[in-house]
Amino acid sequence: MIRVLVERDEAGELTLLEVEGHAGFAPRGRDIVCAAVSALVGTAVLGLERVGAPFELEEREGFTRIRLGPGAADLDARRRAADLLEAVVLGLRAIEADYGQHVEVAVRGGERHAEVAVRSPAVRAQEGRRQHPQRAR
């Protein structure tokens, strides 16, 4: 199972994203759940490098920890970094909604932050809703 830990500070700001484990959905090299999580986490790292906010990165086989640096000189970069990680967490929650036996997302801290319930497109489809609204032409 992939276990995701999200830590928030007292104000509810995301400060840490930690991902550990393997999904076990399919054999290595064919595991779409692991691939999806890896793509999101890898994109987070690339985005943080581009945004320019300080962060600490620890990576090894089956483990990634991203910690946003405290007191960034550029508050705008820090906000963009936090927004980027929030989007990644939304993606991880959507994967958890469809593959909860293989991915678990836990949040620690940030009592003032209200977690958003995420229903993936597959769950919405099961509820009888369209997956994507059609655009007017």
N, C-alpha and C positions, 0 to 999 in steps of 0.2 A: 504494500500500500504506500502511496505517496502521502506524506503528511506535510501540510503547509501551516506555518505559524506566522501570524500577522501580529505585530506589536504596535500599540498606539501609546502616545504620551497622554498626559492628563487632559490636554485640550482636544484629544481625539485624532491628532495628526499621526499618520503612519510613519513609523520610525524604523521598522525592521520587517523584512520578508525572508523567511527561512523555508526551504523546500528540501525534504529528505525522503529517500526511499525510491522504490521502483513500483510501478503500477501493478504489474503481474497480470495485465489484461490479456496479453498475447506473448508469444516467444520474443526474445530480444531481437530487435531489428524490424519487428512487425507490430509493435505495441503502439497503437494510435493514441492511447491515453498518455503514455509516457512522452510520445512525440509532441503532443499538444502542449503539455505542461512545459516541456523543455523549450519549445518555441516561444511560449509566453515569457519564461524567465530569461531566456537569451535576448529577447527583444527588450526586456526591461533593462538589462545591462547595457546594451547598445544605446538605448534612449538616454539613460543616465549619463553615459559618457558624452553624448552630444549636448545635453542640457548644461553640463558643466558644474552641477552642484556636487559638493564633496560627498563621497560615499565610500564605505569599506566593502570589499568583496572577498568572500572566502568560497572557494570551489574545490571540490574533489569528487570522486566517483559517487554518484547518487546523492550529492549534497551541495546546496548553494545557499549562502547567507548574504543578504544585502542589507547593510545598515546605513541609513542616511546620516551624514555628518551633522553634528550639532552646530548651531550658530553660524550658518553659512553667511559669508560676506555679502553675497547677492541673494537677497530674500526672494526675488522673482525666480531665480534659478531653483531655489529650494521649493517654492510653490509648484513649479513645473515638474520637478522631480517627484514630489508627493502625488501630484495629479497622475503622472505616468504610472506610478506604482498602484494607485487606486484603480486605474483601468486594468492593470494586470490582475489585481485581486478580483475584480468583477469577472474577468475571463476564467480565473481559477475556480470561482464559485459556480460559474456556468458548467464547467467540466464536472465539478462535484455534484451538481444537480442531476446530471445524466449518468455519471459513473461513480456514485457514492461508495460503492464497494471497493473502489480502487484509489480514490482521492478524498482526503479529509482536510478541510480548512478550519483552523481554530484561530480565534482572535483573543488577544490578551491586552488588558488595559483599555484606556480611552472610554471611561464610563459615560462621557457626554456624547460620544459618537454613536449614532443609531445605525446599525447594520442594515443594509438594504437586502431584502429578500430577492434572490435571483432565480428566475425561472428560465431555463434554457429554451431554445426554439423547439426542441423535441417535447419538453414538458408542456409548453404552450399548445403545441399541436395536439397532444393528448387531451388537453382541456377543450379542444374543439375550436381553437382560435387559429387564424391564419398566422403563419410564421412571419411573414413580412407584409406590411400593407402595400397594396399596389399603388403605383404612382399614377397621377392623372396625366393624360397625354394630350 
